[in-house]
Amino acid sequence: MRTTYLLIIIIISLKAAAQKKPLYKDPKAPLEARIEDLLQQLTVEEKISLLTSSGDTNKIGNMSVGMGGVSTGLDPELSAIKYNKFAKYQKEKTKYGIPSMYPAEGIFAFMGYKSTSFPQPIAQAASWDPTLVTTVASIVGEEAKSRGVRMVFSPVLNIARDPRWGRSGETYGEDPYMIARMGVAYVKTMEGKGVATTLKHFAGNTGHEGKFGAPAFYSERYYREYEFPPYEAGFKEGGSQAVMMAYNTADGIPCTQHEWMMKKVIKEEWGFKGIIMSDGGGMSLIQESFGIDSAAKIIAAKSINAGCDFALESKDEFYGKPLLQAYKEGLVKEEVITESARRVLRVIFKIGLYDNPYLDPAYAKKINDSEQHRKISLEVAKKCHVLLKNENNTLPFSKSLKTIAVVGPLADKLLINHYGGYGRKEVTVLEGIKNLLPKTNVVYEKGAEVGFTYY
């Protein structure tokens, strides 16, 4: 009889233990305690799965990946519905219920179908007004989040000092102080909405002779006086939770493998606790273009050992099977992988994604490219105008003008930049002039053609 009672007590105790919620699932528990509790449950393979991305969340299996693909080409409402299905699967069907972060470009618009677009950052900087950037980030963040985006690959804090560099429009100009003020305004606003920001591209991305991704050979003094200050402000003042390493090499070392930049400066000097990631395809460049390393496992080992937590590459290309192989061969220690997984989980928990991953599709339909947002975009655009010369008060045009000539290939084509999204009503310069001066004879000549303009 005594044995029977003991058995009953053991069974009851086991049932109680089974019913007890793990600490990492308790939203009232301290953040770091939840992260450590979850890390203790994960195998090395499961930790590695958090350090890469997958565009196909239907094949996610029993363990979530760190980042999944968001539907940029769908109507906002349908995008939210589809996202909810993925989130439900990850929350209820995967082993630990870890939702993937769904990142997207958000430099001056959600880069997708039917979003509100604003003037590019180079124009925003011309306003000399950080509150304008706050307005932009608020709307971009709200629209992106309504579709499931919880991390944006922005702002761009590079210095644009050479007009030959093709990405100057994405930046806030050439002055480190101006870039820092605008960047902090963006980051504070976006992070305040529960959307993690990613400062990019660290560092020296402009390269020499204006070449994108070209080798950079800058002194430490130059980096610290010009390149680094906007990023440091973005972390310390803005509270940004991620940084994207640049494509280029710095003194022959790929930024994705640059221990001084990532481990010594960002993590140790600045005390950064978030995610350091490669740029999209950045590790592939090391293999295909730089001629530095050829084996994927070597690239993965050198990158994570130097401080790069996350590979923005296809699943299993570098931080999947190659990283696991590097670990098995002793090229990477488990504590290094654990630290990177800790940083990814910290962001997932900190933005509230683990506890509340779901969306309201009706809200996404209501706000994206709404009339109110379009009106605000117009007001922002007015504050971004730069008039270098207005000889004889030519502007604004008099309604008594009989004829106006409009010349140029972009007069009747609105080239926003591919980061601006698509699928909205857009007004070209030619159309705008005709709308404002309906009684004036507007003559249009296209002139030269415009070639490839994707970037």
C-alpha positions as a printed Julia matrix, in Angstrom:
455×3 Matrix{Float64}:
  0.0    0.0     0.0
  2.83   2.38    0.91
  4.47   1.72   -2.45
  1.19   2.55   -4.19
  0.94   5.88   -2.36
  4.53   6.77   -3.29
  3.81   5.91   -6.91
  0.7    8.12   -6.89
  2.67  11.02   -5.38
  5.42  10.63   -8.01
  2.85  10.6   -10.83
  1.12  13.71   -9.45
  4.49  15.47   -9.09
  5.45  14.57  -12.64
  2.11  15.84  -13.96
  2.52  19.09  -12.02
  6.03  19.51  -13.38
  4.79  18.83  -16.9
  2.0   21.39  -16.52
  4.32  24.05  -15.13
  5.06  26.68  -17.76
  8.75  26.95  -18.7
 10.35  30.2   -17.58
 11.0   31.34  -21.14
  7.24  31.24  -21.82
  6.42  33.48  -18.86
  5.96  37.09  -20.09
  6.29  38.35  -16.5
  9.74  36.81  -15.98
 12.88  38.97  -16.44
 14.02  39.22  -20.06
 17.52  37.84  -19.59
 16.24  34.99  -17.4
 13.82  33.92  -20.15
 16.59  33.99  -22.74
 18.96  31.91  -20.6
 16.22  29.39  -19.79
 15.5   28.89  -23.48
 19.17  28.66  -24.42
 19.6   25.81  -21.94
 16.99  23.81  -23.83
 18.52  24.28  -27.28
 20.96  21.92  -28.97
 23.86  23.3   -31.01
 21.93  22.55  -34.21
 18.9   24.44  -32.9
 21.0   27.44  -31.91
 22.52  27.54  -35.39
 19.05  27.51  -36.98
 18.41  30.9   -35.32
 21.44  32.44  -37.03
 20.18  32.3   -40.61
 17.14  33.07  -42.72
 14.69  31.22  -44.91
 12.44  32.67  -47.56
 10.1   29.68  -47.4
  8.51  29.43  -43.96
  6.25  26.62  -45.19
  9.26  24.32  -44.95
 10.33  25.54  -41.55
  9.87  22.12  -39.92
 10.08  21.63  -36.16
 12.46  24.51  -35.4
 12.09  28.17  -36.31
 14.73  30.09  -38.24
 15.94  33.48  -37.08
 14.36  35.37  -39.98
 11.69  34.45  -42.49
 10.41  36.04  -45.66
  7.55  38.52  -45.55
  5.14  38.81  -48.49
  6.1   42.14  -50.06
  4.05  41.66  -53.22
  0.65  41.08  -51.64
 -2.11  43.51  -50.75
 -1.5   44.65  -47.13
 -4.55  42.81  -45.77
 -3.69  39.57  -47.54
 -0.09  39.92  -46.42
 -1.21  40.17  -42.78
 -3.49  37.14  -43.18
 -0.67  35.07  -44.66
  1.71  36.23  -41.94
 -0.74  35.17  -39.22
 -0.81  31.65  -40.66
  2.98  31.42  -40.47
  3.04  32.9   -36.98
  0.38  30.48  -35.77
  2.32  27.53  -37.15
  5.57  28.67  -35.56
  3.9   29.43  -32.24
  1.9   26.22  -31.98
  3.71  23.61  -34.07
  7.44  24.24  -33.64
  9.34  22.84  -30.7
  9.8   26.06  -28.71
  7.22  28.34  -30.31
  9.82  30.87  -31.43
  8.41  33.25  -34.07
 10.78  34.27  -36.85
 11.52  37.93  -37.34
 10.26  39.16  -40.7
 12.63  41.89  -41.92
 12.09  44.33  -44.76
 13.57  47.48  -46.22
 12.16  50.62  -44.64
 14.55  53.4   -45.57
 11.8   55.79  -46.65
  8.91  53.39  -47.31
  7.98  49.78  -46.76
  9.58  48.21  -49.84
  6.55  46.4   -51.19
  3.12  46.68  -52.7
  0.83  49.55  -51.77
  2.82  51.42  -49.16
  3.25  55.15  -48.54
  6.51  56.49  -49.95
  8.35  59.56  -48.71
 11.23  61.54  -50.19
 14.56  59.76  -49.96
 16.77  60.44  -46.9
 19.08  62.75  -48.85
 16.06  65.01  -49.39
 14.91  64.64  -45.78
 18.35  65.83  -44.66
 17.86  68.97  -46.75
 15.09  69.95  -44.34
 17.61  70.14  -41.44
 14.74  68.87  -39.29
 14.99  65.63  -37.26
 11.28  65.86  -36.39
 10.54  65.36  -40.08
 12.45  62.08  -39.94
 10.41  61.15  -36.88
  7.23  61.63  -38.91
  8.55  59.48  -41.74
  9.73  56.68  -39.45
  6.44  56.68  -37.56
  4.36  56.02  -40.67
  6.83  53.65  -42.33
  7.09  51.69  -39.08
  3.33  51.51  -38.59
  2.7   50.3   -42.15
  5.53  47.77  -42.06
  4.53  46.37  -38.68
  0.9   45.98  -39.79
  2.14  43.47  -42.4
  4.29  41.49  -39.96
  7.63  43.26  -40.31
  9.37  43.46  -36.94
 12.84  44.43  -38.19
 13.79  47.0   -40.82
 17.11  47.13  -42.63
 17.49  50.84  -42.01
 18.54  53.59  -41.47
 21.53  54.02  -43.79
 24.2   55.93  -41.88
 26.93  55.88  -44.51
 28.62  59.13  -45.47
 27.9   60.27  -49.04
 30.93  62.24  -50.13
 31.28  61.16  -53.73
 28.42  61.72  -56.2
 29.62  58.75  -58.24
 28.55  56.45  -55.42
 25.16  55.15  -56.47
 23.52  54.93  -53.04
 23.88  58.53  -51.91
 20.1   58.98  -52.03
 19.7   56.47  -49.19
 21.91  58.51  -46.85
 21.46  61.7   -44.83
 24.35  63.39  -46.61
 28.01  64.03  -45.9
 28.19  65.42  -42.37
 28.6   62.93  -39.47
 26.72  65.15  -37.03
 23.76  65.64  -39.37
 23.65  61.91  -40.12
 23.73  61.1   -36.4
 20.85  63.46  -35.54
 18.67  62.2   -38.37
 19.6   58.59  -37.65
 18.79  58.83  -33.94
 15.4   60.39  -34.74
 14.6   57.48  -37.07
 15.82  54.79  -34.68
 14.04  56.11  -31.58
 10.75  56.31  -33.44
 10.95  52.9   -35.1
 12.2   51.08  -32.0
  9.44  52.77  -30.0
  6.91  50.96  -32.2
  8.43  47.57  -31.44
 10.25  47.36  -34.78
 13.97  46.64  -34.49
 16.24  48.86  -36.6
 19.4   47.84  -38.43
 22.11  50.46  -38.84
 23.97  50.03  -42.12
 26.48  49.61  -43.71
 29.38  49.35  -41.26
 31.85  50.72  -42.32
 33.59  52.61  -45.13
 30.95  51.38  -47.57
 31.37  54.29  -49.99
 34.77  52.96  -50.93
 37.38  54.74  -52.98
 36.58  56.57  -56.23
 32.88  56.26  -55.42
 32.79  52.55  -56.1
 30.19  50.5   -54.28
 31.74  47.73  -52.21
 35.26  48.6   -53.3
 38.19  47.93  -50.93
 38.56  50.68  -48.32
 41.89  51.84  -46.89
 41.08  54.35  -44.18
 42.99  55.25  -41.05
 41.58  54.51  -37.61
 41.36  58.25  -37.01
 39.16  58.69  -40.09
 36.87  55.87  -39.01
 36.49  57.25  -35.51
 35.98  60.88  -36.56
 33.73  60.39  -39.58
 32.41  56.86  -40.09
 31.73  55.66  -36.54
 29.95  58.56  -34.74
 26.51  58.12  -36.4
 26.49  54.42  -35.53
 27.59  54.97  -31.95
 24.79  57.51  -31.55
 22.33  55.09  -33.14
 23.19  52.46  -30.54
 23.65  54.56  -27.43
 21.06  57.3   -27.99
 18.6   55.65  -30.33
 18.65  52.13  -28.93
 19.09  50.33  -32.25
 19.13  46.54  -31.92
 21.04  45.49  -35.03
 23.81  46.53  -37.38
 24.6   45.32  -40.89
 28.21  44.97  -41.95
 29.27  46.44  -45.28
 30.16  44.47  -48.4
 33.62  45.94  -48.74
 36.94  44.93  -47.3
 38.79  47.2   -44.86
 42.57  46.91  -45.16
 42.05  43.6   -46.94
 39.67  42.12  -44.33
 35.98  41.69  -45.26
 33.83  43.73  -42.89
 31.83  40.59  -42.17
 35.03  39.07  -40.75
 36.48  42.24  -39.21
 37.13  41.44  -35.56
 38.29  44.96  -34.69
 35.11  46.53  -36.02
 32.62  44.0   -34.67
 34.07  42.57  -31.5
 36.41  45.29  -30.27
 34.54  48.47  -31.22
 30.83  47.61  -31.48
 30.5   44.93  -28.82
 33.24  45.75  -26.32
 33.76  49.53  -26.57
 30.14  50.48  -27.22
 28.6   47.68  -25.16
 26.21  46.66  -27.95
 23.95  43.71  -26.98
 22.03  43.23  -30.24
 22.64  41.46  -33.55
 25.56  42.02  -35.91
 24.71  40.61  -39.33
 26.2   40.34  -42.78
 24.67  42.22  -45.68
 22.58  40.17  -48.09
 25.03  38.02  -50.03
 27.98  39.53  -48.15
 29.5   36.17  -47.31
 29.0   34.98  -50.87
 31.15  37.9   -52.04
 34.03  36.6   -49.94
 33.73  33.29  -51.71
 32.97  34.46  -55.23
 34.59  37.87  -55.68
 37.28  38.62  -53.1
 39.36  35.49  -53.53
 40.04  35.32  -49.8
 38.28  32.13  -48.67
 36.63  29.46  -50.8
 35.22  26.92  -48.32
 31.85  27.87  -46.83
 32.74  26.38  -43.44
 35.9   28.54  -43.25
 33.96  31.7   -44.14
 31.32  30.83  -41.54
 33.92  30.09  -38.85
 35.96  33.24  -39.47
 32.83  35.41  -39.56
 31.19  34.19  -36.36
 34.48  34.06  -34.47
 35.1   37.69  -35.44
 31.72  38.74  -34.07
 29.18  38.38  -36.93
 26.11  36.84  -35.26
 23.81  36.39  -38.21
 24.23  35.41  -41.88
 21.82  37.19  -44.2
 22.17  34.37  -46.68
 20.09  31.44  -47.84
 19.54  28.77  -45.22
 22.45  26.3   -45.02
 24.65  28.37  -47.33
 27.01  29.51  -44.57
 25.42  29.59  -41.1
 23.58  26.33  -41.54
 25.31  23.05  -42.37
 28.73  24.69  -43.02
 28.73  26.32  -39.56
 27.68  23.03  -37.97
 30.53  21.31  -39.78
 32.96  23.98  -38.59
 31.76  23.36  -35.03
 32.21  19.6   -35.35
 35.76  20.11  -36.63
 36.63  22.37  -33.71
 36.84  25.59  -35.75
 34.1   27.23  -33.68
 33.36  26.77  -29.99
 29.81  26.19  -28.78
 29.93  29.26  -26.52
 30.49  31.43  -29.6
 27.39  29.99  -31.27
 25.46  30.33  -28.01
 26.35  34.02  -27.7
 25.1   34.75  -31.21
 21.88  32.81  -30.56
 21.49  34.77  -27.32
 21.64  38.06  -29.24
 19.02  36.93  -31.76
 16.68  35.73  -29.01
 17.21  38.96  -27.08
 15.79  40.96  -29.99
 12.87  38.55  -30.5
 11.88  38.83  -26.83
 12.66  42.54  -26.47
 10.38  43.69  -29.3
  7.55  41.59  -27.83
  7.43  39.23  -30.79
  7.6   36.01  -28.79
  4.56  36.84  -26.67
  2.38  38.56  -29.28
  3.23  37.75  -32.9
 -0.23  38.22  -34.42
 -1.66  40.99  -36.63
 -4.99  42.67  -37.38
 -5.46  42.37  -41.18
 -8.23  45.0   -41.15
 -5.81  47.51  -39.63
 -3.22  46.77  -42.32
 -5.84  47.46  -44.99
 -6.9   50.69  -43.3
 -3.53  52.41  -42.89
 -1.31  51.35  -45.8
 -1.21  54.03  -48.48
 -4.14  55.72  -46.76
 -5.34  59.18  -47.69
 -4.03  60.56  -44.39
 -0.57  59.07  -44.95
 -0.44  60.42  -48.52
 -1.28  63.91  -47.25
  1.53  63.72  -44.71
  3.92  62.49  -47.41
  3.08  65.55  -49.49
  3.74  67.88  -46.56
  7.08  66.16  -45.93
  7.99  66.53  -49.6
  7.3   70.27  -49.48
  9.79  70.64  -46.62
 12.45  68.75  -48.57
 12.56  71.04  -51.6
 15.84  72.79  -52.33
 15.75  75.8   -54.65
 19.25  76.85  -55.67
 18.19  79.87  -57.72
 14.89  81.57  -58.53
 15.88  84.15  -61.1
 13.23  86.83  -61.76
 10.87  84.95  -59.41
 10.16  82.3   -62.01
  8.66  80.08  -59.34
  5.91  79.63  -58.52
  4.68  79.63  -62.1
  2.12  82.28  -62.97
 -1.23  80.91  -64.09
 -1.11  83.41  -66.95
  1.79  81.56  -68.62
  0.86  80.5   -72.13
  3.46  77.79  -72.78
  5.84  75.71  -70.65
  8.42  73.28  -72.01
  9.16  70.19  -69.91
 12.26  68.31  -71.02
 13.88  65.11  -69.78
 13.39  61.33  -69.52
 12.28  61.49  -65.88
  9.68  64.22  -66.38
  7.0   61.64  -67.11
  8.45  58.82  -65.02
  8.61  58.9   -61.24
 11.9   57.26  -60.3
 11.55  56.89  -56.55
 14.34  54.29  -56.03
 13.56  50.6   -55.75
 13.39  50.87  -51.95
 10.25  52.98  -52.34
  7.85  50.16  -53.09
  5.15  50.21  -55.76
  1.46  49.8   -56.49
  0.3   53.28  -55.49
 -0.97  56.31  -57.36
  2.05  58.4   -58.33
  2.17  61.88  -59.86
  5.0   62.73  -62.25
  6.49  66.2   -62.75
  4.73  66.5   -66.1
  1.37  65.45  -64.69
  1.78  67.77  -61.71
  2.49  70.81  -63.88
 -0.53  70.04  -66.04
 -2.71  69.7   -62.97
 -1.57  73.04  -61.55
 -1.77  74.92  -64.86
 -4.72  73.42  -66.76
 -4.99  76.39  -69.19
 -1.29  76.46  -70.1
  0.09  74.71  -73.16
  2.6   72.2   -71.7
  5.04  70.89  -74.31
  6.94  67.71  -73.4
 10.13  66.39  -74.98
 11.6   63.2   -73.54
 15.12  63.69  -74.9
 17.6   61.07  -73.75
 16.61  57.6   -72.63
 17.23  56.29  -69.13
 18.9   52.9   -68.91
 18.89  50.34  -66.1
 17.59  52.05  -62.95
 16.89  49.22  -60.47
 19.36  50.69  -57.99
